[in-house]
Structure formats: structure tokens, C-alpha cells
């Protein structure tokens, strides 16, 4: 998987993913769940975070490969 390149690609091409507004927190108090990431859908006006729920894999892979190939000849 290309998680890091995908994150960078989305900064340039947000159309590569479907985003939803969400609230993301890390559980710090629970004995059994400490460190667990908690996610709840949020009102777009109140959400500080957007998460990707779908990726156009073919387009994302093509975009990353084209960008990398463009750097090779430089």
C-alpha cells in the first residue's frame, strides 16, 4: 500500500478520495483501550478533521507513478 504517497497526493489532488468530516480522539484513560483511536462523524462546521472513506486506487496509483517518473529525468 502507498499510504504516505497517497497522503501527499491528496494534498495536490483531493479528488482522489472521498472525505467525510469527523472528530478523531485518542483514548488515554482506559485500561484495555488506551491508545485506541476513536472516530465519530461530525457536523461539517464543527469538524476539525476530514477522513478518507474511499480511494480511487487506479487514479491515485497513476498520479503517484507519473509524479515520480517526472522526477527521474531531472
mmJSON file of the N, C-alpha and C atoms, coordinates in Angstrom:
{"data_MODEL":{"atom_site":{
"group_PDB":["ATOM","ATOM","ATOM","ATOM","ATOM","ATOM","ATOM","ATOM","ATOM","ATOM","ATOM","ATOM","ATOM","ATOM","ATOM","ATOM","ATOM","ATOM","ATOM","ATOM","ATOM","ATOM","ATOM","ATOM","ATOM","ATOM","ATOM","ATOM","ATOM","ATOM","ATOM","ATOM","ATOM","ATOM","ATOM","ATOM","ATOM","ATOM","ATOM","ATOM","ATOM","ATOM","ATOM","ATOM","ATOM","ATOM","ATOM","ATOM","ATOM","ATOM","ATOM","ATOM","ATOM","ATOM","ATOM","ATOM","ATOM","ATOM","ATOM","ATOM","ATOM","ATOM","ATOM","ATOM","ATOM","ATOM","ATOM","ATOM","ATOM","ATOM","ATOM","ATOM","ATOM","ATOM","ATOM","ATOM","ATOM","ATOM","ATOM","ATOM","ATOM","ATOM","ATOM","ATOM","ATOM","ATOM","ATOM","ATOM","ATOM","ATOM","ATOM","ATOM","ATOM","ATOM","ATOM","ATOM","ATOM","ATOM","ATOM","ATOM","ATOM","ATOM","ATOM","ATOM","ATOM","ATOM","ATOM","ATOM","ATOM","ATOM","ATOM","ATOM","ATOM","ATOM","ATOM","ATOM","ATOM","ATOM","ATOM","ATOM","ATOM","ATOM","ATOM","ATOM","ATOM","ATOM","ATOM","ATOM","ATOM","ATOM","ATOM","ATOM","ATOM","ATOM","ATOM","ATOM","ATOM","ATOM","ATOM","ATOM","ATOM","ATOM","ATOM","ATOM","ATOM","ATOM","ATOM","ATOM","ATOM","ATOM","ATOM","ATOM","ATOM","ATOM","ATOM","ATOM","ATOM","ATOM","ATOM","ATOM","ATOM","ATOM","ATOM","ATOM","ATOM","ATOM","ATOM","ATOM","ATOM","ATOM","ATOM","ATOM","ATOM","ATOM","ATOM","ATOM","ATOM","ATOM","ATOM","ATOM","ATOM","ATOM","ATOM","ATOM","ATOM","ATOM","ATOM","ATOM","ATOM","ATOM","ATOM","ATOM","ATOM","ATOM","ATOM","ATOM","ATOM","ATOM","ATOM","ATOM","ATOM","ATOM","ATOM","ATOM","ATOM","ATOM","ATOM","ATOM","ATOM","ATOM","ATOM","ATOM","ATOM","ATOM","ATOM","ATOM","ATOM","ATOM","ATOM","ATOM","ATOM","ATOM"],
"id":[1,2,3,4,5,6,7,8,9,10,11,12,13,14,15,16,17,18,19,20,21,22,23,24,25,26,27,28,29,30,31,32,33,34,35,36,37,38,39,40,41,42,43,44,45,46,47,48,49,50,51,52,53,54,55,56,57,58,59,60,61,62,63,64,65,66,67,68,69,70,71,72,73,74,75,76,77,78,79,80,81,82,83,84,85,86,87,88,89,90,91,92,93,94,95,96,97,98,99,100,101,102,103,104,105,106,107,108,109,110,111,112,113,114,115,116,117,118,119,120,121,122,123,124,125,126,127,128,129,130,131,132,133,134,135,136,137,138,139,140,141,142,143,144,145,146,147,148,149,150,151,152,153,154,155,156,157,158,159,160,161,162,163,164,165,166,167,168,169,170,171,172,173,174,175,176,177,178,179,180,181,182,183,184,185,186,187,188,189,190,191,192,193,194,195,196,197,198,199,200,201,202,203,204,205,206,207,208,209,210,211,212,213,214,215,216,217,218,219,220,221,222],
"type_symbol":["N","C","C","N","C","C","N","C","C","N","C","C","N","C","C","N","C","C","N","C","C","N","C","C","N","C","C","N","C","C","N","C","C","N","C","C","N","C","C","N","C","C","N","C","C","N","C","C","N","C","C","N","C","C","N","C","C","N","C","C","N","C","C","N","C","C","N","C","C","N","C","C","N","C","C","N","C","C","N","C","C","N","C","C","N","C","C","N","C","C","N","C","C","N","C","C","N","C","C","N","C","C","N","C","C","N","C","C","N","C","C","N","C","C","N","C","C","N","C","C","N","C","C","N","C","C","N","C","C","N","C","C","N","C","C","N","C","C","N","C","C","N","C","C","N","C","C","N","C","C","N","C","C","N","C","C","N","C","C","N","C","C","N","C","C","N","C","C","N","C","C","N","C","C","N","C","C","N","C","C","N","C","C","N","C","C","N","C","C","N","C","C","N","C","C","N","C","C","N","C","C","N","C","C","N","C","C","N","C","C","N","C","C","N","C","C","N","C","C","N","C","C"],
"label_atom_id":["N","CA","C","N","CA","C","N","CA","C","N","CA","C","N","CA","C","N","CA","C","N","CA","C","N","CA","C","N","CA","C","N","CA","C","N","CA","C","N","CA","C","N","CA","C","N","CA","C","N","CA","C","N","CA","C","N","CA","C","N","CA","C","N","CA","C","N","CA","C","N","CA","C","N","CA","C","N","CA","C","N","CA","C","N","CA","C","N","CA","C","N","CA","C","N","CA","C","N","CA","C","N","CA","C","N","CA","C","N","CA","C","N","CA","C","N","CA","C","N","CA","C","N","CA","C","N","CA","C","N","CA","C","N","CA","C","N","CA","C","N","CA","C","N","CA","C","N","CA","C","N","CA","C","N","CA","C","N","CA","C","N","CA","C","N","CA","C","N","CA","C","N","CA","C","N","CA","C","N","CA","C","N","CA","C","N","CA","C","N","CA","C","N","CA","C","N","CA","C","N","CA","C","N","CA","C","N","CA","C","N","CA","C","N","CA","C","N","CA","C","N","CA","C","N","CA","C","N","CA","C","N","CA","C","N","CA","C","N","CA","C","N","CA","C","N","CA","C","N","CA","C","N","CA","C","N","CA","C"],
"label_alt_id":[null,null,null,null,null,null,null,null,null,null,null,null,null,null,null,null,null,null,null,null,null,null,null,null,null,null,null,null,null,null,null,null,null,null,null,null,null,null,null,null,null,null,null,null,null,null,null,null,null,null,null,null,null,null,null,null,null,null,null,null,null,null,null,null,null,null,null,null,null,null,null,null,null,null,null,null,null,null,null,null,null,null,null,null,null,null,null,null,null,null,null,null,null,null,null,null,null,null,null,null,null,null,null,null,null,null,null,null,null,null,null,null,null,null,null,null,null,null,null,null,null,null,null,null,null,null,null,null,null,null,null,null,null,null,null,null,null,null,null,null,null,null,null,null,null,null,null,null,null,null,null,null,null,null,null,null,null,null,null,null,null,null,null,null,null,null,null,null,null,null,null,null,null,null,null,null,null,null,null,null,null,null,null,null,null,null,null,null,null,null,null,null,null,null,null,null,null,null,null,null,null,null,null,null,null,null,null,null,null,null,null,null,null,null,null,null,null,null,null,null,null,null],
"label_comp_id":["UNK","UNK","UNK","UNK","UNK","UNK","UNK","UNK","UNK","UNK","UNK","UNK","UNK","UNK","UNK","UNK","UNK","UNK","UNK","UNK","UNK","UNK","UNK","UNK","UNK","UNK","UNK","UNK","UNK","UNK","UNK","UNK","UNK","UNK","UNK","UNK","UNK","UNK","UNK","UNK","UNK","UNK","UNK","UNK","UNK","UNK","UNK","UNK","UNK","UNK","UNK","UNK","UNK","UNK","UNK","UNK","UNK","UNK","UNK","UNK","UNK","UNK","UNK","UNK","UNK","UNK","UNK","UNK","UNK","UNK","UNK","UNK","UNK","UNK","UNK","UNK","UNK","UNK","UNK","UNK","UNK","UNK","UNK","UNK","UNK","UNK","UNK","UNK","UNK","UNK","UNK","UNK","UNK","UNK","UNK","UNK","UNK","UNK","UNK","UNK","UNK","UNK","UNK","UNK","UNK","UNK","UNK","UNK","UNK","UNK","UNK","UNK","UNK","UNK","UNK","UNK","UNK","UNK","UNK","UNK","UNK","UNK","UNK","UNK","UNK","UNK","UNK","UNK","UNK","UNK","UNK","UNK","UNK","UNK","UNK","UNK","UNK","UNK","UNK","UNK","UNK","UNK","UNK","UNK","UNK","UNK","UNK","UNK","UNK","UNK","UNK","UNK","UNK","UNK","UNK","UNK","UNK","UNK","UNK","UNK","UNK","UNK","UNK","UNK","UNK","UNK","UNK","UNK","UNK","UNK","UNK","UNK","UNK","UNK","UNK","UNK","UNK","UNK","UNK","UNK","UNK","UNK","UNK","UNK","UNK","UNK","UNK","UNK","UNK","UNK","UNK","UNK","UNK","UNK","UNK","UNK","UNK","UNK","UNK","UNK","UNK","UNK","UNK","UNK","UNK","UNK","UNK","UNK","UNK","UNK","UNK","UNK","UNK","UNK","UNK","UNK","UNK","UNK","UNK","UNK","UNK","UNK"],
"label_asym_id":["A","A","A","A","A","A","A","A","A","A","A","A","A","A","A","A","A","A","A","A","A","A","A","A","A","A","A","A","A","A","A","A","A","A","A","A","A","A","A","A","A","A","A","A","A","A","A","A","A","A","A","A","A","A","A","A","A","A","A","A","A","A","A","A","A","A","A","A","A","A","A","A","A","A","A","A","A","A","A","A","A","A","A","A","A","A","A","A","A","A","A","A","A","A","A","A","A","A","A","A","A","A","A","A","A","A","A","A","A","A","A","A","A","A","A","A","A","A","A","A","A","A","A","A","A","A","A","A","A","A","A","A","A","A","A","A","A","A","A","A","A","A","A","A","A","A","A","A","A","A","A","A","A","A","A","A","A","A","A","A","A","A","A","A","A","A","A","A","A","A","A","A","A","A","A","A","A","A","A","A","A","A","A","A","A","A","A","A","A","A","A","A","A","A","A","A","A","A","A","A","A","A","A","A","A","A","A","A","A","A","A","A","A","A","A","A","A","A","A","A","A","A"],
"label_entity_id":["1","1","1","1","1","1","1","1","1","1","1","1","1","1","1","1","1","1","1","1","1","1","1","1","1","1","1","1","1","1","1","1","1","1","1","1","1","1","1","1","1","1","1","1","1","1","1","1","1","1","1","1","1","1","1","1","1","1","1","1","1","1","1","1","1","1","1","1","1","1","1","1","1","1","1","1","1","1","1","1","1","1","1","1","1","1","1","1","1","1","1","1","1","1","1","1","1","1","1","1","1","1","1","1","1","1","1","1","1","1","1","1","1","1","1","1","1","1","1","1","1","1","1","1","1","1","1","1","1","1","1","1","1","1","1","1","1","1","1","1","1","1","1","1","1","1","1","1","1","1","1","1","1","1","1","1","1","1","1","1","1","1","1","1","1","1","1","1","1","1","1","1","1","1","1","1","1","1","1","1","1","1","1","1","1","1","1","1","1","1","1","1","1","1","1","1","1","1","1","1","1","1","1","1","1","1","1","1","1","1","1","1","1","1","1","1","1","1","1","1","1","1"],
"label_seq_id":[1,1,1,2,2,2,3,3,3,4,4,4,5,5,5,6,6,6,7,7,7,8,8,8,9,9,9,10,10,10,11,11,11,12,12,12,13,13,13,14,14,14,15,15,15,16,16,16,17,17,17,18,18,18,19,19,19,20,20,20,21,21,21,22,22,22,23,23,23,24,24,24,25,25,25,26,26,26,27,27,27,28,28,28,29,29,29,30,30,30,31,31,31,32,32,32,33,33,33,34,34,34,35,35,35,36,36,36,37,37,37,38,38,38,39,39,39,40,40,40,41,41,41,42,42,42,43,43,43,44,44,44,45,45,45,46,46,46,47,47,47,48,48,48,49,49,49,50,50,50,51,51,51,52,52,52,53,53,53,54,54,54,55,55,55,56,56,56,57,57,57,58,58,58,59,59,59,60,60,60,61,61,61,62,62,62,63,63,63,64,64,64,65,65,65,66,66,66,67,67,67,68,68,68,69,69,69,70,70,70,71,71,71,72,72,72,73,73,73,74,74,74],
"pdbx_PDB_ins_code":[null,null,null,null,null,null,null,null,null,null,null,null,null,null,null,null,null,null,null,null,null,null,null,null,null,null,null,null,null,null,null,null,null,null,null,null,null,null,null,null,null,null,null,null,null,null,null,null,null,null,null,null,null,null,null,null,null,null,null,null,null,null,null,null,null,null,null,null,null,null,null,null,null,null,null,null,null,null,null,null,null,null,null,null,null,null,null,null,null,null,null,null,null,null,null,null,null,null,null,null,null,null,null,null,null,null,null,null,null,null,null,null,null,null,null,null,null,null,null,null,null,null,null,null,null,null,null,null,null,null,null,null,null,null,null,null,null,null,null,null,null,null,null,null,null,null,null,null,null,null,null,null,null,null,null,null,null,null,null,null,null,null,null,null,null,null,null,null,null,null,null,null,null,null,null,null,null,null,null,null,null,null,null,null,null,null,null,null,null,null,null,null,null,null,null,null,null,null,null,null,null,null,null,null,null,null,null,null,null,null,null,null,null,null,null,null,null,null,null,null,null,null],
"Cartn_x":[0.824,0.0,0.86,0.324,1.045,0.441,0.433,-0.234,0.405,1.72,2.365,2.286,2.592,2.431,0.984,0.032,-1.374,-1.704,-1.235,-1.499,-0.938,0.257,0.854,0.071,-0.337,-1.084,-2.411,-3.073,-4.377,-4.239,-3.084,-2.873,-2.91,-2.437,-2.434,-3.689,-4.266,-5.439,-6.487,-7.225,-8.221,-9.322,-9.469,-10.49,-10.15,-8.962,-8.577,-9.284,-9.849,-10.506,-11.862,-12.706,-13.959,-13.715,-13.958,-13.702,-15.004,-15.014,-16.145,-15.599,-16.374,-15.95,-16.051,-15.082,-15.085,-14.367,-14.679,-13.971,-13.111,-11.819,-10.893,-10.246,-10.282,-9.671,-8.877,-7.902,-7.149,-7.512,-7.941,-8.315,-7.056,-7.039,-5.864,-6.153,-7.411,-7.765,-8.074,-8.546,-8.991,-7.851,-8.093,-7.076,-6.894,-7.993,-7.931,-7.907,-8.269,-8.357,-7.397,-6.459,-5.524,-4.798,-4.788,-4.143,-5.06,-6.285,-7.237,-7.721,-7.813,-8.329,-9.845,-10.517,-11.975,-12.401,-13.356,-13.803,-15.312,-15.8,-17.236,-17.478,-18.54,-18.915,-19.278,-18.998,-19.215,-19.936,-20.544,-21.127,-19.979,-20.102,-19.008,-18.498,-19.374,-18.941,-18.12,-18.328,-17.643,-16.429,-16.284,-15.209,-13.885,-12.854,-11.518,-10.755,-11.323,-10.646,-11.568,-10.984,-11.715,-10.963,-11.702,-11.06,-11.497,-10.597,-10.905,-11.652,-12.77,-13.539,-13.501,-12.977,-12.843,-11.712,-11.025,-9.9,-10.106,-9.868,-9.819,-8.411,-8.261,-6.944,-6.206,-6.873,-6.205,-5.705,-6.539,-6.143,-5.03,-5.101,-4.075,-2.734,-2.756,-1.515,-0.918,-1.755,-1.291,-0.682,-1.342,-0.853,0.52,0.661,1.942,3.033,2.743,3.747,4.162,3.2,3.517,4.368,4.05,4.839,6.264,6.398,7.733,8.514,7.873,8.541,9.007,8.255,8.632,9.873,10.153,11.324,12.587,12.442,13.593,14.426,13.798,14.519,15.171,14.993,15.545,16.967],
"Cartn_y":[-1.208,0.0,1.261,2.291,3.562,4.615,4.366,5.286,6.674,6.762,8.072,8.814,8.17,8.877,9.291,8.492,8.852,10.121,10.231,11.436,12.67,12.553,13.674,13.962,12.917,13.096,13.799,13.469,14.074,15.571,16.003,17.441,18.154,17.487,18.067,17.727,16.557,16.076,15.53,16.393,15.916,15.073,15.156,14.356,12.866,12.489,11.077,10.282,10.976,10.297,10.932,10.174,10.704,10.992,12.233,12.651,12.927,12.608,12.983,13.727,14.683,15.367,14.404,14.472,13.565,14.189,13.652,14.016,12.811,13.02,11.937,12.226,11.23,11.354,10.086,10.19,9.025,8.766,7.544,7.142,7.073,7.823,7.838,7.319,7.093,6.715,5.229,4.56,3.175,2.201,1.224,0.202,-0.714,-1.071,-2.013,-1.336,-0.075,0.606,1.784,1.934,3.06,3.054,4.192,4.335,4.075,3.632,3.356,4.67,4.692,5.861,5.767,6.83,6.888,7.868,7.465,8.277,8.4,9.638,9.855,10.834,10.577,11.525,12.836,13.937,15.243,16.172,17.174,18.257,18.927,19.116,19.716,21.032,21.828,23.108,22.914,21.798,21.566,20.653,19.995,19.015,19.698,19.289,19.799,18.865,17.704,16.668,16.123,15.755,15.015,13.713,12.622,11.333,10.761,10.019,9.378,8.082,7.922,6.687,5.85,6.415,5.679,6.303,5.475,5.92,5.43,6.315,5.893,5.334,4.048,3.415,3.559,3.293,3.371,4.781,5.775,7.166,7.601,7.193,7.572,6.947,5.675,4.999,5.622,5.903,6.525,7.899,8.698,10.034,9.962,9.074,8.95,8.486,7.483,6.99,8.085,8.847,9.923,10.997,11.337,12.355,11.862,10.611,10.061,9.938,9.5,9.362,10.719,11.76,13.102,13.607,13.083,13.499,12.766,11.59,10.776,11.46,12.098,12.722,14.046,14.52,15.84,15.767],
"Cartn_z":[0.0,0.0,0.0,-0.568,-0.678,0.239,1.545,2.469,2.485,2.66,2.716,1.384,0.257,-1.013,-1.272,-0.816,-1.012,-0.239,0.991,1.784,1.078,0.534,-0.192,-1.475,-2.179,-3.425,-3.179,-2.086,-1.779,-1.53,-1.043,-0.864,-2.212,-3.253,-4.596,-5.388,-5.107,-5.851,-4.882,-4.187,-3.224,-3.858,-5.175,-5.856,-5.892,-5.455,-5.447,-4.353,-3.383,-2.261,-1.969,-1.299,-0.76,0.712,1.125,2.503,3.235,4.535,5.385,6.598,7.132,8.351,9.531,10.426,11.568,12.753,13.908,15.129,15.493,15.673,15.975,17.325,18.199,19.52,19.816,20.707,21.157,22.607,22.898,24.257,25.116,26.199,27.075,28.477,28.822,30.185,30.373,29.353,29.504,29.742,30.626,30.891,29.689,29.052,27.945,26.583,26.543,25.251,25.126,26.039,25.975,24.635,23.986,22.689,21.515,21.78,20.7,20.089,18.789,18.094,18.016,18.432,18.409,17.331,16.546,15.426,15.464,15.341,15.227,14.085,13.343,12.293,12.963,12.294,12.9,11.935,12.511,11.73,10.974,9.67,8.906,9.487,10.063,10.634,11.899,12.606,13.876,13.733,12.611,12.444,12.139,12.856,12.592,11.655,11.401,10.632,9.554,8.432,7.404,7.177,7.073,6.854,5.514,4.898,3.621,3.881,3.185,3.325,2.052,0.972,-0.284,-1.094,-1.852,-2.673,-4.102,-5.058,-6.46,-6.661,-6.39,-6.347,-7.673,-8.771,-10.076,-10.361,-10.118,-10.376,-9.433,-8.174,-7.199,-7.562,-7.899,-8.272,-9.529,-10.503,-11.748,-11.458,-10.621,-10.288,-9.611,-8.626,-7.913,-8.869,-9.69,-10.643,-11.636,-12.135,-13.083,-12.428,-11.195,-10.493,-10.25,-9.842,-9.605,-10.909,-11.97,-13.262,-13.777,-13.508,-13.927,-13.218,-12.025,-11.26,-11.7,-12.295,-12.675,-13.748,-14.706,-15.808,-15.464,-14.269,-13.905,-13.454],
"occupancy":[1.0,1.0,1.0,1.0,1.0,1.0,1.0,1.0,1.0,1.0,1.0,1.0,1.0,1.0,1.0,1.0,1.0,1.0,1.0,1.0,1.0,1.0,1.0,1.0,1.0,1.0,1.0,1.0,1.0,1.0,1.0,1.0,1.0,1.0,1.0,1.0,1.0,1.0,1.0,1.0,1.0,1.0,1.0,1.0,1.0,1.0,1.0,1.0,1.0,1.0,1.0,1.0,1.0,1.0,1.0,1.0,1.0,1.0,1.0,1.0,1.0,1.0,1.0,1.0,1.0,1.0,1.0,1.0,1.0,1.0,1.0,1.0,1.0,1.0,1.0,1.0,1.0,1.0,1.0,1.0,1.0,1.0,1.0,1.0,1.0,1.0,1.0,1.0,1.0,1.0,1.0,1.0,1.0,1.0,1.0,1.0,1.0,1.0,1.0,1.0,1.0,1.0,1.0,1.0,1.0,1.0,1.0,1.0,1.0,1.0,1.0,1.0,1.0,1.0,1.0,1.0,1.0,1.0,1.0,1.0,1.0,1.0,1.0,1.0,1.0,1.0,1.0,1.0,1.0,1.0,1.0,1.0,1.0,1.0,1.0,1.0,1.0,1.0,1.0,1.0,1.0,1.0,1.0,1.0,1.0,1.0,1.0,1.0,1.0,1.0,1.0,1.0,1.0,1.0,1.0,1.0,1.0,1.0,1.0,1.0,1.0,1.0,1.0,1.0,1.0,1.0,1.0,1.0,1.0,1.0,1.0,1.0,1.0,1.0,1.0,1.0,1.0,1.0,1.0,1.0,1.0,1.0,1.0,1.0,1.0,1.0,1.0,1.0,1.0,1.0,1.0,1.0,1.0,1.0,1.0,1.0,1.0,1.0,1.0,1.0,1.0,1.0,1.0,1.0,1.0,1.0,1.0,1.0,1.0,1.0,1.0,1.0,1.0,1.0,1.0,1.0,1.0,1.0,1.0,1.0,1.0,1.0],
"B_iso_or_equiv":[0.0,0.0,0.0,0.0,0.0,0.0,0.0,0.0,0.0,0.0,0.0,0.0,0.0,0.0,0.0,0.0,0.0,0.0,0.0,0.0,0.0,0.0,0.0,0.0,0.0,0.0,0.0,0.0,0.0,0.0,0.0,0.0,0.0,0.0,0.0,0.0,0.0,0.0,0.0,0.0,0.0,0.0,0.0,0.0,0.0,0.0,0.0,0.0,0.0,0.0,0.0,0.0,0.0,0.0,0.0,0.0,0.0,0.0,0.0,0.0,0.0,0.0,0.0,0.0,0.0,0.0,0.0,0.0,0.0,0.0,0.0,0.0,0.0,0.0,0.0,0.0,0.0,0.0,0.0,0.0,0.0,0.0,0.0,0.0,0.0,0.0,0.0,0.0,0.0,0.0,0.0,0.0,0.0,0.0,0.0,0.0,0.0,0.0,0.0,0.0,0.0,0.0,0.0,0.0,0.0,0.0,0.0,0.0,0.0,0.0,0.0,0.0,0.0,0.0,0.0,0.0,0.0,0.0,0.0,0.0,0.0,0.0,0.0,0.0,0.0,0.0,0.0,0.0,0.0,0.0,0.0,0.0,0.0,0.0,0.0,0.0,0.0,0.0,0.0,0.0,0.0,0.0,0.0,0.0,0.0,0.0,0.0,0.0,0.0,0.0,0.0,0.0,0.0,0.0,0.0,0.0,0.0,0.0,0.0,0.0,0.0,0.0,0.0,0.0,0.0,0.0,0.0,0.0,0.0,0.0,0.0,0.0,0.0,0.0,0.0,0.0,0.0,0.0,0.0,0.0,0.0,0.0,0.0,0.0,0.0,0.0,0.0,0.0,0.0,0.0,0.0,0.0,0.0,0.0,0.0,0.0,0.0,0.0,0.0,0.0,0.0,0.0,0.0,0.0,0.0,0.0,0.0,0.0,0.0,0.0,0.0,0.0,0.0,0.0,0.0,0.0,0.0,0.0,0.0,0.0,0.0,0.0],
"pdbx_formal_charge":[null,null,null,null,null,null,null,null,null,null,null,null,null,null,null,null,null,null,null,null,null,null,null,null,null,null,null,null,null,null,null,null,null,null,null,null,null,null,null,null,null,null,null,null,null,null,null,null,null,null,null,null,null,null,null,null,null,null,null,null,null,null,null,null,null,null,null,null,null,null,null,null,null,null,null,null,null,null,null,null,null,null,null,null,null,null,null,null,null,null,null,null,null,null,null,null,null,null,null,null,null,null,null,null,null,null,null,null,null,null,null,null,null,null,null,null,null,null,null,null,null,null,null,null,null,null,null,null,null,null,null,null,null,null,null,null,null,null,null,null,null,null,null,null,null,null,null,null,null,null,null,null,null,null,null,null,null,null,null,null,null,null,null,null,null,null,null,null,null,null,null,null,null,null,null,null,null,null,null,null,null,null,null,null,null,null,null,null,null,null,null,null,null,null,null,null,null,null,null,null,null,null,null,null,null,null,null,null,null,null,null,null,null,null,null,null,null,null,null,null,null,null],
"auth_seq_id":[1,1,1,2,2,2,3,3,3,4,4,4,5,5,5,6,6,6,7,7,7,8,8,8,9,9,9,10,10,10,11,11,11,12,12,12,13,13,13,14,14,14,15,15,15,16,16,16,17,17,17,18,18,18,19,19,19,20,20,20,21,21,21,22,22,22,23,23,23,24,24,24,25,25,25,26,26,26,27,27,27,28,28,28,29,29,29,30,30,30,31,31,31,32,32,32,33,33,33,34,34,34,35,35,35,36,36,36,37,37,37,38,38,38,39,39,39,40,40,40,41,41,41,42,42,42,43,43,43,44,44,44,45,45,45,46,46,46,47,47,47,48,48,48,49,49,49,50,50,50,51,51,51,52,52,52,53,53,53,54,54,54,55,55,55,56,56,56,57,57,57,58,58,58,59,59,59,60,60,60,61,61,61,62,62,62,63,63,63,64,64,64,65,65,65,66,66,66,67,67,67,68,68,68,69,69,69,70,70,70,71,71,71,72,72,72,73,73,73,74,74,74],
"auth_comp_id":["UNK","UNK","UNK","UNK","UNK","UNK","UNK","UNK","UNK","UNK","UNK","UNK","UNK","UNK","UNK","UNK","UNK","UNK","UNK","UNK","UNK","UNK","UNK","UNK","UNK","UNK","UNK","UNK","UNK","UNK","UNK","UNK","UNK","UNK","UNK","UNK","UNK","UNK","UNK","UNK","UNK","UNK","UNK","UNK","UNK","UNK","UNK","UNK","UNK","UNK","UNK","UNK","UNK","UNK","UNK","UNK","UNK","UNK","UNK","UNK","UNK","UNK","UNK","UNK","UNK","UNK","UNK","UNK","UNK","UNK","UNK","UNK","UNK","UNK","UNK","UNK","UNK","UNK","UNK","UNK","UNK","UNK","UNK","UNK","UNK","UNK","UNK","UNK","UNK","UNK","UNK","UNK","UNK","UNK","UNK","UNK","UNK","UNK","UNK","UNK","UNK","UNK","UNK","UNK","UNK","UNK","UNK","UNK","UNK","UNK","UNK","UNK","UNK","UNK","UNK","UNK","UNK","UNK","UNK","UNK","UNK","UNK","UNK","UNK","UNK","UNK","UNK","UNK","UNK","UNK","UNK","UNK","UNK","UNK","UNK","UNK","UNK","UNK","UNK","UNK","UNK","UNK","UNK","UNK","UNK","UNK","UNK","UNK","UNK","UNK","UNK","UNK","UNK","UNK","UNK","UNK","UNK","UNK","UNK","UNK","UNK","UNK","UNK","UNK","UNK","UNK","UNK","UNK","UNK","UNK","UNK","UNK","UNK","UNK","UNK","UNK","UNK","UNK","UNK","UNK","UNK","UNK","UNK","UNK","UNK","UNK","UNK","UNK","UNK","UNK","UNK","UNK","UNK","UNK","UNK","UNK","UNK","UNK","UNK","UNK","UNK","UNK","UNK","UNK","UNK","UNK","UNK","UNK","UNK","UNK","UNK","UNK","UNK","UNK","UNK","UNK","UNK","UNK","UNK","UNK","UNK","UNK"],
"auth_asym_id":["A","A","A","A","A","A","A","A","A","A","A","A","A","A","A","A","A","A","A","A","A","A","A","A","A","A","A","A","A","A","A","A","A","A","A","A","A","A","A","A","A","A","A","A","A","A","A","A","A","A","A","A","A","A","A","A","A","A","A","A","A","A","A","A","A","A","A","A","A","A","A","A","A","A","A","A","A","A","A","A","A","A","A","A","A","A","A","A","A","A","A","A","A","A","A","A","A","A","A","A","A","A","A","A","A","A","A","A","A","A","A","A","A","A","A","A","A","A","A","A","A","A","A","A","A","A","A","A","A","A","A","A","A","A","A","A","A","A","A","A","A","A","A","A","A","A","A","A","A","A","A","A","A","A","A","A","A","A","A","A","A","A","A","A","A","A","A","A","A","A","A","A","A","A","A","A","A","A","A","A","A","A","A","A","A","A","A","A","A","A","A","A","A","A","A","A","A","A","A","A","A","A","A","A","A","A","A","A","A","A","A","A","A","A","A","A","A","A","A","A","A","A"],
"auth_atom_id":["N","CA","C","N","CA","C","N","CA","C","N","CA","C","N","CA","C","N","CA","C","N","CA","C","N","CA","C","N","CA","C","N","CA","C","N","CA","C","N","CA","C","N","CA","C","N","CA","C","N","CA","C","N","CA","C","N","CA","C","N","CA","C","N","CA","C","N","CA","C","N","CA","C","N","CA","C","N","CA","C","N","CA","C","N","CA","C","N","CA","C","N","CA","C","N","CA","C","N","CA","C","N","CA","C","N","CA","C","N","CA","C","N","CA","C","N","CA","C","N","CA","C","N","CA","C","N","CA","C","N","CA","C","N","CA","C","N","CA","C","N","CA","C","N","CA","C","N","CA","C","N","CA","C","N","CA","C","N","CA","C","N","CA","C","N","CA","C","N","CA","C","N","CA","C","N","CA","C","N","CA","C","N","CA","C","N","CA","C","N","CA","C","N","CA","C","N","CA","C","N","CA","C","N","CA","C","N","CA","C","N","CA","C","N","CA","C","N","CA","C","N","CA","C","N","CA","C","N","CA","C","N","CA","C","N","CA","C","N","CA","C","N","CA","C","N","CA","C","N","CA","C","N","CA","C","N","CA","C"],
"pdbx_PDB_model_num":[1,1,1,1,1,1,1,1,1,1,1,1,1,1,1,1,1,1,1,1,1,1,1,1,1,1,1,1,1,1,1,1,1,1,1,1,1,1,1,1,1,1,1,1,1,1,1,1,1,1,1,1,1,1,1,1,1,1,1,1,1,1,1,1,1,1,1,1,1,1,1,1,1,1,1,1,1,1,1,1,1,1,1,1,1,1,1,1,1,1,1,1,1,1,1,1,1,1,1,1,1,1,1,1,1,1,1,1,1,1,1,1,1,1,1,1,1,1,1,1,1,1,1,1,1,1,1,1,1,1,1,1,1,1,1,1,1,1,1,1,1,1,1,1,1,1,1,1,1,1,1,1,1,1,1,1,1,1,1,1,1,1,1,1,1,1,1,1,1,1,1,1,1,1,1,1,1,1,1,1,1,1,1,1,1,1,1,1,1,1,1,1,1,1,1,1,1,1,1,1,1,1,1,1,1,1,1,1,1,1,1,1,1,1,1,1,1,1,1,1,1,1]
}}}
